[in-house]
Amino acid sequence: MTIGKRVVLDANILIRAVLGIKVRRIIEQFHESAQFFTPEICFSDARKYLPPLFAKRDLPVDDALIVLQKLTCFVQSIDYNLYQMYELEAKQRIEKRDINDWPILATALLLDCPIWTEDVDFFGTGIATWTSDRIHLYLE
């Protein structure tokens, strides 16, 4: 098995992978030929935002957290200590958009790979971005 492509996932992609099947299928389909990463904060954000989303839809919250946990088999969590050296550069690149997204950008800088997101805040940061409807073009 050769792992060729790498991509950093935004928290909104993790949440979409739990809420629906399209994103989860893409991750499962390409996990043997690509590597998926996300800063640990994105898993934390997903754990925070999923329960209210599931509760609003009258769905069992435990199911969401189980699916999110299963995603850790396919998506590698990156610790702050690994990407912290890119914090200043990432913040400078994204400060006019949403500075809170800097960990995703810093992880992409660390790994020298694109970001999979539905968030336009990453556009113009100097890092390639892919959306869910186009990510297969990069991963194939």
Secondary structure in CASP SS format (residue, H / E / C, confidence):
PFRMAT SS
TARGET T0000
AUTHOR 0000-0000-0000
METHOD secondary structure of the structure
MODEL  1
M C 1.00
T C 1.00
I C 1.00
G C 1.00
K E 1.00
R E 1.00
V E 1.00
V E 1.00
L E 1.00
D C 1.00
A H 1.00
N H 1.00
I H 1.00
L H 1.00
I H 1.00
R H 1.00
A H 1.00
V H 1.00
L H 1.00
G C 1.00
I C 1.00
K H 1.00
V H 1.00
R H 1.00
R H 1.00
I H 1.00
I H 1.00
E H 1.00
Q H 1.00
F H 1.00
H C 1.00
E C 1.00
S C 1.00
A E 1.00
Q E 1.00
F E 1.00
F E 1.00
T E 1.00
P E 1.00
E H 1.00
I H 1.00
C H 1.00
F H 1.00
S H 1.00
D H 1.00
A H 1.00
R H 1.00
K H 1.00
Y H 1.00
L H 1.00
P H 1.00
P H 1.00
L H 1.00
F H 1.00
A H 1.00
K H 1.00
R C 1.00
D C 1.00
L C 1.00
P C 1.00
V H 1.00
D H 1.00
D H 1.00
A H 1.00
L H 1.00
I H 1.00
V H 1.00
L H 1.00
Q H 1.00
K H 1.00
L H 1.00
T C 1.00
C C 1.00
F C 1.00
V E 1.00
Q E 1.00
S E 1.00
I E 1.00
D C 1.00
Y H 1.00
N H 1.00
L H 1.00
Y H 1.00
Q H 1.00
M H 1.00
Y H 1.00
E H 1.00
L H 1.00
E H 1.00
A H 1.00
K H 1.00
Q H 1.00
R H 1.00
I H 1.00
E C 1.00
K C 1.00
R C 1.00
D C 1.00
I H 1.00
N H 1.00
D H 1.00
W H 1.00
P H 1.00
I H 1.00
L H 1.00
A H 1.00
T H 1.00
A H 1.00
L H 1.00
L H 1.00
L H 1.00
D C 1.00
C C 1.00
P C 1.00
I E 1.00
W E 1.00
T C 1.00
E C 1.00
D C 1.00
V H 1.00
D H 1.00
F H 1.00
F C 1.00
G C 1.00
T C 1.00
G C 1.00
I C 1.00
A C 1.00
T E 1.00
W E 1.00
T C 1.00
S C 1.00
D C 1.00
R C 1.00
I H 1.00
H H 1.00
L H 1.00
Y H 1.00
L H 1.00
E C 1.00
END
